[in-house]
Amino acid sequence: MPKTATSRRSAKSKRAELERRLNEIRSQESTIKERIYKLEASIAAAPGLESGRRLRLWNTVPADEAPLISSRLRTRYQRQLVNRGRSRQALTALFLTGIAVLLGLWLSWQLKTHGVL
C-alpha cells in the first residue's frame, strides 16, 4: 500500500507541475498574441498616420536648415563636392557684382559725358 500512496503523490505532483507549466505557456501565448495584435494594428495604422502627417504639413514652409544629408556623416568626396559648389557660387557672385559695378560706372560716365549729371 505505501507504494501506491507514494506513486499517487508523485503522480499528483507531476500533474501539478505539468499544469503549472501549461498555465505558464498559455500566459506566454496570450502575451505573444497581444503583442502580435498591437504590431498588426500599428502596421495597419501607419499609412493613415503618414497621410495625416502630410496633411498637417501641407501648407507649411520647410525650415531653412541643412538638408537631410547633413544629418548623416558625409564622406570626404561629398564634402569636396559641397566645397566646390560653394566656391563656384562665390565666384559667380563676385563676377556678377563686378559686372554690376562696371555697368554702374559706365552708366555714370555716359551720363556725365552727355551733360545729364
N, CA, C and O atoms as a MOPAC input file, in Angstrom:
PM7 MOZYME 1SCF
protein

 N      0.77700 1    -1.20800 1     0.00000 1
 C      0.00000 1     0.00000 1     0.00000 1
 C      0.82400 1     1.28000 1     0.00000 1
 O      0.45500 1     2.23300 1    -0.68700 1
 N      1.88600 1     1.33700 1     0.71600 1
 C      2.67400 1     2.55300 1     0.70600 1
 C      3.17900 1     2.90200 1    -0.69100 1
 O      3.33300 1     4.07700 1    -1.02500 1
 N      3.43600 1     1.87400 1    -1.50900 1
 C      3.88800 1     2.16900 1    -2.85600 1
 C      2.84000 1     2.93100 1    -3.63900 1
 O      3.16900 1     3.87500 1    -4.35700 1
 N      1.61900 1     2.54800 1    -3.51700 1
 C      0.56400 1     3.20500 1    -4.27400 1
 C      0.33000 1     4.61900 1    -3.78300 1
 O      0.05200 1     5.51200 1    -4.58300 1
 N      0.43800 1     4.83700 1    -2.48900 1
 C      0.25600 1     6.18600 1    -1.95200 1
 C      1.38000 1     7.08800 1    -2.43700 1
 O      1.14400 1     8.23900 1    -2.80500 1
 N      2.59600 1     6.57000 1    -2.43600 1
 C      3.73800 1     7.35000 1    -2.90200 1
 C      3.61600 1     7.61900 1    -4.39600 1
 O      3.88100 1     8.72600 1    -4.86500 1
 N      3.21100 1     6.58700 1    -5.13700 1
 C      3.06600 1     6.77500 1    -6.58000 1
 C      1.93100 1     7.75200 1    -6.88700 1
 O      2.01000 1     8.50700 1    -7.85600 1
 N      0.87000 1     7.74200 1    -6.06400 1
 C     -0.22800 1     8.70000 1    -6.27900 1
 C      0.24600 1    10.12300 1    -6.02600 1
 O     -0.06500 1    11.05200 1    -6.77100 1
 N      1.03900 1    10.26500 1    -4.90800 1
 C      1.55300 1    11.60700 1    -4.60800 1
 C      2.48800 1    12.08200 1    -5.70400 1
 O      2.43300 1    13.24200 1    -6.11300 1
 N      3.34800 1    11.19300 1    -6.18300 1
 C      4.26300 1    11.60500 1    -7.24000 1
 C      3.49900 1    11.89800 1    -8.53300 1
 O      3.86600 1    12.80700 1    -9.27800 1
 N      2.45200 1    11.14100 1    -8.79800 1
 C      1.64800 1    11.40800 1    -9.98800 1
 C      0.92100 1    12.73900 1    -9.84900 1
 O      0.80500 1    13.49400 1   -10.81500 1
 N      0.42700 1    13.02800 1    -8.62800 1
 C     -0.24300 1    14.30700 1    -8.39700 1
 C      0.73700 1    15.46900 1    -8.53500 1
 O      0.40700 1    16.50800 1    -9.10800 1
 N      1.94600 1    15.28300 1    -8.00600 1
 C      2.92800 1    16.36400 1    -8.10200 1
 C      3.36100 1    16.56600 1    -9.55100 1
 O      3.55600 1    17.70000 1    -9.98900 1
 N      3.51200 1    15.47000 1   -10.29500 1
 C      3.84700 1    15.59200 1   -11.71400 1
 C      2.72600 1    16.30000 1   -12.46100 1
 O      2.96300 1    17.16000 1   -13.30900 1
 N      1.49500 1    15.91400 1   -12.12300 1
 C      0.34600 1    16.54500 1   -12.78000 1
 C      0.27400 1    18.03600 1   -12.43900 1
 O     -0.01000 1    18.86800 1   -13.30100 1
 N      0.53600 1    18.35800 1   -11.16400 1
 C      0.51600 1    19.76400 1   -10.75100 1
 C      1.61600 1    20.54400 1   -11.47800 1
 O      1.39900 1    21.67300 1   -11.91800 1
 N      2.80800 1    19.92500 1   -11.60000 1
 C      3.91100 1    20.57400 1   -12.31000 1
 C      3.56200 1    20.78000 1   -13.78700 1
 O      3.83000 1    21.84300 1   -14.34700 1
 N      2.97200 1    19.77400 1   -14.40900 1
 C      2.57600 1    19.90000 1   -15.81100 1
 C      1.50600 1    20.97300 1   -15.99100 1
 O      1.53900 1    21.73100 1   -16.96100 1
 N      0.55800 1    21.03700 1   -15.05500 1
 C     -0.49000 1    22.06700 1   -15.14900 1
 C      0.11300 1    23.46600 1   -14.96200 1
 O     -0.28600 1    24.41900 1   -15.63100 1
 N      1.07400 1    23.57100 1   -14.04700 1
 C      1.73000 1    24.86500 1   -13.83900 1
 C      2.47700 1    25.29100 1   -15.10800 1
 O      2.38200 1    26.44300 1   -15.53200 1
 N      3.21100 1    24.36700 1   -15.70500 1
 C      3.92500 1    24.67900 1   -16.94900 1
 C      2.95800 1    25.02800 1   -18.07700 1
 O      3.21400 1    25.92800 1   -18.87800 1
 N      1.83300 1    24.29300 1   -18.12400 1
 C      0.82400 1    24.57100 1   -19.14000 1
 C      0.25000 1    25.97200 1   -18.95700 1
 O      0.03800 1    26.68900 1   -19.93500 1
 N     -0.00300 1    26.36700 1   -17.70300 1
 C     -0.50100 1    27.72400 1   -17.43700 1
 C      0.52900 1    28.78400 1   -17.82600 1
 O      0.16900 1    29.83600 1   -18.35300 1
 N      1.81500 1    28.50700 1   -17.56600 1
 C      2.87200 1    29.43600 1   -17.98400 1
 C      2.88800 1    29.59100 1   -19.49800 1
 O      2.95900 1    30.70300 1   -20.02100 1
 N      2.82300 1    28.47900 1   -20.18000 1
 C      2.84900 1    28.50800 1   -21.64900 1
 C      1.62700 1    29.25300 1   -22.19000 1
 O      1.74100 1    30.02000 1   -23.14600 1
 N      0.46700 1    29.03200 1   -21.58500 1
 C     -0.74500 1    29.74600 1   -22.02800 1
 C     -0.61900 1    31.24700 1   -21.78700 1
 O     -1.03000 1    32.05100 1   -22.62400 1
 N     -0.04600 1    31.62700 1   -20.63600 1
 C      0.12000 1    33.06100 1   -20.37400 1
 C      1.12100 1    33.66900 1   -21.35800 1
 O      0.91500 1    34.78500 1   -21.83400 1
 N      2.20700 1    32.94600 1   -21.66700 1
 C      3.15400 1    33.42500 1   -22.66700 1
 C      2.48100 1    33.54900 1   -24.03500 1
 O      2.72100 1    34.50400 1   -24.77400 1
 N      1.64100 1    32.57300 1   -24.35700 1
 C      0.93100 1    32.59600 1   -25.63100 1
 C      0.01400 1    33.81800 1   -25.72100 1
 O     -0.04000 1    34.48800 1   -26.75200 1
 N     -0.69700 1    34.09700 1   -24.64100 1
 C     -1.60000 1    35.25600 1   -24.67100 1
 C     -0.80300 1    36.55400 1   -24.76300 1
 O     -1.22500 1    37.49000 1   -25.44200 1
 N      0.34100 1    36.62000 1   -24.08900 1
 C      1.19000 1    37.80800 1   -24.18300 1
 C      1.69500 1    37.99600 1   -25.60800 1
 O      1.68000 1    39.10700 1   -26.13700 1
 N      2.13900 1    36.91100 1   -26.22200 1
 C      2.63800 1    36.98700 1   -27.60100 1
 C      1.51400 1    37.37800 1   -28.54800 1
 O      1.72800 1    38.17700 1   -29.45900 1
 N      0.32000 1    36.82900 1   -28.35000 1
 C     -0.81100 1    37.18200 1   -29.21100 1
 C     -1.16800 1    38.65500 1   -29.06800 1
 O     -1.50500 1    39.30400 1   -30.05900 1
 N     -1.10000 1    39.19500 1   -27.85100 1
 C     -1.37500 1    40.61800 1   -27.64300 1
 C     -0.34800 1    41.48100 1   -28.36900 1
 O     -0.70300 1    42.47300 1   -29.00400 1
 N      0.93100 1    41.10100 1   -28.27500 1
 C      1.97800 1    41.85700 1   -28.95400 1
 C      1.79800 1    41.80100 1   -30.46700 1
 O      1.97000 1    42.80800 1   -31.15400 1
 N      1.45300 1    40.62600 1   -30.98400 1
 C      1.21900 1    40.48900 1   -32.42800 1
 C      0.04800 1    41.37300 1   -32.84600 1
 O      0.11200 1    42.03400 1   -33.88200 1
 N     -1.01500 1    41.39200 1   -32.05300 1
 C     -2.17600 1    42.22600 1   -32.37300 1
 C     -1.78800 1    43.69700 1   -32.40600 1
 O     -2.18700 1    44.43200 1   -33.30900 1
 N     -0.99400 1    44.13200 1   -31.39800 1
 C     -0.57000 1    45.53100 1   -31.36600 1
 C      0.30900 1    45.87500 1   -32.55900 1
 O      0.16600 1    46.94800 1   -33.14400 1
 N      1.22200 1    44.97100 1   -32.92800 1
 C      2.07400 1    45.21200 1   -34.09200 1
 C      1.25500 1    45.28500 1   -35.37800 1
 O      1.48300 1    46.15700 1   -36.21600 1
 N      0.30200 1    44.36700 1   -35.52900 1
 C     -0.54100 1    44.39100 1   -36.72500 1
 C     -1.36000 1    45.67400 1   -36.78200 1
 O     -1.54300 1    46.25300 1   -37.85200 1
 N     -1.85200 1    46.11600 1   -35.62500 1
 C     -2.62500 1    47.35000 1   -35.59200 1
 C     -1.75700 1    48.54700 1   -35.94900 1
 O     -2.20500 1    49.44100 1   -36.66700 1
 N     -0.52100 1    48.57800 1   -35.45900 1
 C      0.35200 1    49.71200 1   -35.79100 1
 C      0.74600 1    49.68300 1   -37.26200 1
 O      0.87000 1    50.73400 1   -37.89000 1
 N      0.94300 1    48.48900 1   -37.81800 1
 C      1.26700 1    48.38400 1   -39.25100 1
 C      0.08100 1    48.84200 1   -40.08600 1
 O      0.25500 1    49.53900 1   -41.08600 1
 N     -1.11600 1    48.45500 1   -39.68500 1
 C     -2.30100 1    48.85300 1   -40.43800 1
 C     -2.55900 1    50.35000 1   -40.31300 1
 O     -3.09300 1    50.96200 1   -41.23800 1
 N     -2.18800 1    50.94800 1   -39.17900 1
 C     -2.44500 1    52.36800 1   -38.96400 1
 C     -1.35800 1    53.25600 1   -39.55700 1
 O     -1.56500 1    54.46300 1   -39.67900 1
 N     -0.20600 1    52.70100 1   -39.92800 1
 C      0.92100 1    53.50800 1   -40.40600 1
 C      0.57900 1    54.37400 1   -41.62200 1
 O      0.90900 1    55.56000 1   -41.61500 1
 N     -0.07300 1    53.83500 1   -42.67700 1
 C     -0.38700 1    54.70300 1   -43.81400 1
 C     -1.31500 1    55.85400 1   -43.44500 1
 O     -1.15700 1    56.96500 1   -43.95100 1
 N     -2.26600 1    55.59900 1   -42.57800 1
 C     -3.17400 1    56.66300 1   -42.14900 1
 C     -2.45100 1    57.73400 1   -41.35300 1
 O     -2.72100 1    58.92400 1   -41.51400 1
 N     -1.53200 1    57.31300 1   -40.49500 1
 C     -0.76100 1    58.27900 1   -39.71200 1
 C      0.13400 1    59.11400 1   -40.62300 1
 O      0.28400 1    60.32000 1   -40.42400 1
 N      0.72800 1    58.46500 1   -41.62300 1
 C      1.60600 1    59.19400 1   -42.54300 1
 C      0.81000 1    60.20000 1   -43.37400 1
 O      1.26600 1    61.32600 1   -43.57700 1
 N     -0.36200 1    59.81400 1   -43.85100 1
 C     -1.16400 1    60.76300 1   -44.62300 1
 C     -1.65200 1    61.90200 1   -43.73600 1
 O     -1.74200 1    63.04100 1   -44.19400 1
 N     -1.96400 1    61.61900 1   -42.49100 1
 C     -2.34300 1    62.67900 1   -41.55600 1
 C     -1.20700 1    63.65500 1   -41.32100 1
 O     -1.42300 1    64.86300 1   -41.23600 1
 N      0.01900 1    63.12100 1   -41.21600 1
 C      1.18500 1    63.99300 1   -41.04400 1
 C      1.38400 1    64.85500 1   -42.28100 1
 O      1.70000 1    66.04000 1   -42.17400 1
 N      1.19900 1    64.26000 1   -43.45900 1
 C      1.33700 1    65.03700 1   -44.70000 1
 C      0.29000 1    66.13200 1   -44.77200 1
 O      0.57900 1    67.24300 1   -45.21700 1
 N     -0.91600 1    65.83000 1   -44.34100 1
 C     -1.96300 1    66.85200 1   -44.36400 1
 C     -1.66600 1    67.97800 1   -43.38000 1
 O     -1.92200 1    69.14600 1   -43.67500 1
 N     -1.13100 1    67.63500 1   -42.21900 1
 C     -0.78400 1    68.68300 1   -41.25300 1
 C      0.31100 1    69.58200 1   -41.79600 1
 O      0.30200 1    70.78600 1   -41.54200 1
 N      1.25100 1    69.02000 1   -42.53700 1
 C      2.38000 1    69.79300 1   -43.05500 1
 C      2.12400 1    70.31700 1   -44.46500 1
 O      3.04100 1    70.85100 1   -45.08900 1
 N      0.92700 1    70.18100 1   -44.97400 1
 C      0.62800 1    70.51300 1   -46.36000 1
 C      0.89000 1    71.96500 1   -46.68000 1
 O      1.46600 1    72.26700 1   -47.72500 1
 N      0.48500 1    72.86900 1   -45.81500 1
 C      0.57300 1    74.29600 1   -46.11800 1
 C      1.66700 1    74.97000 1   -45.29000 1
 O      1.52700 1    76.12900 1   -44.89700 1
 N      2.73500 1    74.25500 1   -45.03200 1
 C      3.81000 1    74.84500 1   -44.25300 1
 C      5.06500 1    74.94200 1   -45.09700 1
 O      5.25100 1    74.17900 1   -46.04500 1
 N      5.90900 1    75.87000 1   -44.75100 1
 C      7.17400 1    76.05100 1   -45.44400 1
 C      8.24300 1    75.32300 1   -44.63900 1
 O      8.33200 1    75.50900 1   -43.42600 1
 N      9.05200 1    74.50200 1   -45.29100 1
 C     10.08000 1    73.79000 1   -44.53600 1
 C     11.12900 1    74.76000 1   -43.98900 1
 O     11.34500 1    75.83400 1   -44.55100 1
 N     11.76200 1    74.38000 1   -42.91600 1
 C     12.76800 1    75.22800 1   -42.27300 1
 C     14.00100 1    75.33000 1   -43.15700 1
 O     14.30100 1    74.43100 1   -43.94200 1
 N     14.70800 1    76.44600 1   -43.01300 1
 C     15.93200 1    76.65300 1   -43.77900 1
 C     17.11200 1    76.02100 1   -43.06100 1
 O     18.12500 1    76.67300 1   -42.80800 1
 N     16.97300 1    74.78500 1   -42.74800 1
 C     18.03800 1    74.07200 1   -42.06900 1
 C     18.82100 1    73.28500 1   -43.09900 1
 O     18.48700 1    73.27100 1   -44.28400 1
 N     19.84000 1    72.64900 1   -42.64000 1
 C     20.66100 1    71.84600 1   -43.52800 1
 C     19.82000 1    70.70600 1   -44.09900 1
 O     18.90400 1    70.22100 1   -43.43600 1
 N     20.12000 1    70.28200 1   -45.30400 1
 C     19.35800 1    69.17400 1   -45.89900 1
 C     19.56600 1    67.88100 1   -45.11900 1
 O     20.38400 1    67.82000 1   -44.20100 1
 N     18.81900 1    66.85600 1   -45.49400 1
 C     18.86100 1    65.59600 1   -44.77700 1
 C     20.24700 1    64.96200 1   -44.81100 1
 O     20.62400 1    64.24700 1   -43.88300 1
 N     21.00100 1    65.21600 1   -45.86500 1
 C     22.32400 1    64.60500 1   -45.97700 1
 C     23.23600 1    65.09100 1   -44.86300 1
 O     24.06600 1    64.32800 1   -44.36800 1
 N     23.09500 1    66.35400 1   -44.45700 1
 C     23.98500 1    66.88400 1   -43.43400 1
 C     23.75200 1    66.22400 1   -42.08200 1
 O     24.63200 1    66.25200 1   -41.22200 1
 N     22.57800 1    65.62900 1   -41.88200 1
 C     22.34700 1    64.95500 1   -40.61300 1
 C     23.16500 1    63.66600 1   -40.53400 1
 O     23.48800 1    63.19600 1   -39.44300 1
 N     23.49300 1    63.10300 1   -41.68700 1
 C     24.34200 1    61.91400 1   -41.70600 1
 C     25.80100 1    62.34600 1   -41.86500 1
 O     26.08700 1    63.48500 1   -42.23400 1
 N     26.68100 1    61.45300 1   -41.59200 1
 C     28.09000 1    61.75200 1   -41.80900 1
 C     28.37300 1    61.75100 1   -43.30300 1
 O     27.93800 1    60.85700 1   -44.02800 1
 N     29.10800 1    62.76500 1   -43.75500 1
 C     29.43400 1    62.85300 1   -45.17500 1
 C     30.80300 1    62.25200 1   -45.42000 1
 O     31.67400 1    62.24700 1   -44.55000 1
 N     30.96200 1    61.75100 1   -46.61800 1
 C     32.26600 1    61.24600 1   -46.99000 1
 C     33.14200 1    62.42600 1   -47.41600 1
 O     32.65100 1    63.53700 1   -47.61200 1
 N     34.41000 1    62.17600 1   -47.55100 1
 C     35.34000 1    63.23700 1   -47.95800 1
 C     34.97400 1    63.75400 1   -49.34000 1
 O     35.01900 1    64.96000 1   -49.58400 1
 N     34.61400 1    62.85900 1   -50.23900 1
 C     34.24100 1    63.25900 1   -51.59600 1
 C     32.99800 1    64.16100 1   -51.58400 1
 O     32.93600 1    65.14700 1   -52.31900 1
 N     32.02300 1    63.82300 1   -50.75400 1
 C     30.82300 1    64.65800 1   -50.67900 1
 C     31.15800 1    66.04300 1   -50.14000 1
 O     30.61400 1    67.04100 1   -50.61200 1
 N     32.05400 1    66.10800 1   -49.14900 1
 C     32.45900 1    67.41700 1   -48.62800 1
 C     33.18100 1    68.22400 1   -49.69900 1
 O     32.98000 1    69.43500 1   -49.80200 1
 N     34.02100 1    67.56500 1   -50.49600 1
 C     34.72700 1    68.26400 1   -51.56900 1
 C     33.74100 1    68.80500 1   -52.59500 1
 O     33.89300 1    69.92800 1   -53.07600 1
 N     32.73900 1    68.01600 1   -52.92800 1
 C     31.73600 1    68.47900 1   -53.89500 1
 C     30.97700 1    69.68900 1   -53.36400 1
 O     30.70900 1    70.63400 1   -54.10600 1
 N     30.63500 1    69.65900 1   -52.08600 1
 C     29.92500 1    70.79300 1   -51.48700 1
 C     30.81500 1    72.02800 1   -51.50200 1
 O     30.35600 1    73.12200 1   -51.83000 1
 N     32.08800 1    71.85700 1   -51.15000 1
 C     33.00400 1    72.99200 1   -51.14200 1
 C     33.21600 1    73.55300 1   -52.54100 1
 O     33.29700 1    74.77000 1   -52.70800 1
 N     33.30700 1    72.69200 1   -53.54600 1
 C     33.44600 1    73.16700 1   -54.93500 1
 C     32.21900 1    73.95300 1   -55.36000 1
 O     32.31900 1    74.98600 1   -56.02200 1
 N     31.05700 1    73.44400 1   -54.96700 1
 C     29.82500 1    74.15500 1   -55.31100 1
 C     29.77500 1    75.52200 1   -54.65400 1
 O     29.35700 1    76.49800 1   -55.27600 1
 N     30.19900 1    75.59900 1   -53.39800 1
 C     30.21300 1    76.88800 1   -52.70400 1
 C     31.21600 1    77.83900 1   -53.34300 1
 O     30.93500 1    79.02700 1   -53.49900 1
 N     32.38300 1    77.32300 1   -53.71300 1
 C     33.39500 1    78.16800 1   -54.35700 1
 C     32.88300 1    78.69100 1   -55.69000 1
 O     33.04900 1    79.87000 1   -56.00300 1
 N     32.27000 1    77.83100 1   -56.46400 1
 C     31.72300 1    78.24700 1   -57.76100 1
 C     30.64400 1    79.31000 1   -57.56300 1
 O     30.57100 1    80.28400 1   -58.31300 1
 N     29.81400 1    79.11100 1   -56.55100 1
 C     28.75800 1    80.08500 1   -56.27100 1
 C     29.35700 1    81.42400 1   -55.83700 1
 O     28.86700 1    82.47800 1   -56.24200 1
 N     30.40200 1    81.39500 1   -55.02500 1
 C     31.05100 1    82.63400 1   -54.58000 1
 C     31.70400 1    83.35100 1   -55.74800 1
 O     31.60300 1    84.57300 1   -55.85900 1
 N     32.37000 1    82.60900 1   -56.62000 1
 C     32.99800 1    83.24000 1   -57.78500 1
 C     31.96200 1    83.82900 1   -58.72400 1
 O     32.17600 1    84.90400 1   -59.28300 1
 N     30.85900 1    83.15100 1   -58.90400 1
 C     29.79000 1    83.67600 1   -59.75400 1
 C     29.22100 1    84.95300 1   -59.15400 1
 O     28.97100 1    85.91800 1   -59.87600 1
 N     29.01400 1    84.97000 1   -57.84000 1
 C     28.51100 1    86.18000 1   -57.18800 1
 C     29.50700 1    87.32700 1   -57.33000 1
 O     29.10600 1    88.46500 1   -57.57200 1
 N     30.79200 1    87.04200 1   -57.18400 1
 C     31.81900 1    88.07300 1   -57.34200 1
 C     31.83600 1    88.60400 1   -58.77300 1
 O     31.93200 1    89.81400 1   -58.97800 1
 N     31.74600 1    87.73100 1   -59.74700 1
 C     31.72900 1    88.12900 1   -61.16200 1
 C     30.51900 1    89.00800 1   -61.46100 1
 O     30.65300 1    90.05000 1   -62.10200 1
 N     29.34000 1    88.59300 1   -61.00100 1
 C     28.13200 1    89.37700 1   -61.25300 1
 C     28.18300 1    90.72000 1   -60.53900 1
 O     27.71200 1    91.72000 1   -61.08100 1
 N     28.74400 1    90.76300 1   -59.33500 1
 C     28.89100 1    92.03300 1   -58.61400 1
 C     29.85400 1    92.95000 1   -59.36500 1
 O     29.60600 1    94.15000 1   -59.47700 1
 N     30.95100 1    92.39200 1   -59.88000 1
 C     31.89800 1    93.18500 1   -60.67300 1
 C     31.25200 1    93.75300 1   -61.91500 1
 O     31.47700 1    94.91500 1   -62.25300 1
 N     30.45000 1    92.95500 1   -62.60300 1
 C     29.75200 1    93.44200 1   -63.79900 1
 C     28.79400 1    94.55600 1   -63.42000 1
 O     28.70000 1    95.55700 1   -64.13100 1
 N     28.07700 1    94.40000 1   -62.30400 1
 C     27.13300 1    95.43500 1   -61.87600 1
 C     27.86500 1    96.73300 1   -61.55300 1
 O     27.38100 1    97.81000 1   -61.90100 1
 N     29.01700 1    96.65400 1   -60.89900 1
 C     29.79700 1    97.85700 1   -60.57300 1
 C     30.30800 1    98.50600 1   -61.84300 1
 O     30.22400 1    99.72500 1   -61.99200 1
 N     30.84100 1    97.70500 1   -62.76700 1
 C     31.32100 1    98.25900 1   -64.03600 1
 C     30.18600 1    98.89700 1   -64.83000 1
 O     30.36700 1    99.95400 1   -65.43500 1
 N     29.02600 1    98.26400 1   -64.83000 1
 C     27.86500 1    98.83000 1   -65.53100 1
 C     27.45800 1   100.15400 1   -64.90000 1
 O     27.12300 1   101.10500 1   -65.60700 1
 N     27.48500 1   100.21800 1   -63.58600 1
 C     27.16100 1   101.47700 1   -62.89700 1
 C     28.15900 1   102.57400 1   -63.22000 1
 O     27.77500 1   103.72000 1   -63.45500 1
 N     29.44600 1   102.22300 1   -63.23300 1
 C     30.47000 1   103.21500 1   -63.57700 1
 C     30.32400 1   103.68200 1   -65.02800 1
 O     30.44000 1   104.87400 1   -65.31000 1
 N     30.07300 1   102.75900 1   -65.93400 1
 C     29.90000 1   103.13000 1   -67.34400 1
 C     28.68300 1   104.03200 1   -67.52100 1
 O     28.73800 1   105.01900 1   -68.25300 1
 N     27.57600 1   103.68900 1   -66.84400 1
 C     26.36300 1   104.49900 1   -66.94100 1
 C     26.61900 1   105.90000 1   -66.38000 1
 O     26.17700 1   106.89400 1   -66.95600 1
 N     27.32300 1   105.96900 1   -65.27400 1
 C     27.65700 1   107.26800 1   -64.69400 1
 C     28.53100 1   108.08300 1   -65.65100 1
 O     28.29900 1   109.27900 1   -65.82400 1
 N     29.53000 1   107.45600 1   -66.27300 1
 C     30.39800 1   108.15700 1   -67.24300 1
 C     29.60500 1   108.62900 1   -68.44900 1
 O     29.82600 1   109.73600 1   -68.94000 1
 N     28.67500 1   107.79800 1   -68.93600 1
 C     27.84700 1   108.17700 1   -70.07600 1
 C     26.99400 1   109.39000 1   -69.72100 1
 O     26.88700 1   110.32600 1   -70.51500 1
 N     26.39200 1   109.38100 1   -68.54400 1
 C     25.54500 1   110.49100 1   -68.14700 1
 C     26.35300 1   111.78200 1   -67.97300 1
 O     25.85900 1   112.86900 1   -68.27400 1
 N     27.58300 1   111.66400 1   -67.49100 1
 C     28.43200 1   112.85400 1   -67.32400 1
 C     28.88500 1   113.39100 1   -68.68000 1
 O     28.93000 1   114.60600 1   -68.87200 1
 N     29.22000 1   112.51400 1   -69.62100 1
 C     29.69600 1   112.98300 1   -70.92800 1
 C     28.57900 1   113.61800 1   -71.73800 1
 O     28.85000 1   114.47500 1   -72.57800 1
 N     27.36600 1   113.23400 1   -71.51700 1
 C     26.24700 1   113.81900 1   -72.27000 1
 C     25.59000 1   114.96500 1   -71.51200 1
 O     24.57100 1   115.49900 1   -71.94900 1
 N     26.16600 1   115.33700 1   -70.39200 1
 C     25.71100 1   116.51600 1   -69.67300 1
 C     24.47500 1   116.29500 1   -68.82300 1
 O     23.86400 1   117.27200 1   -68.39000 1
 N     24.09200 1   115.10400 1   -68.57400 1
 C     22.90900 1   114.86200 1   -67.75000 1
 C     23.28000 1   115.04100 1   -66.28100 1
 O     22.48000 1   115.57200 1   -65.51100 1
 N     24.44700 1   114.62100 1   -65.88400 1
 C     24.86800 1   114.76100 1   -64.48500 1
 C     25.76500 1   115.96500 1   -64.30300 1
 O     26.21500 1   116.23700 1   -63.19000 1

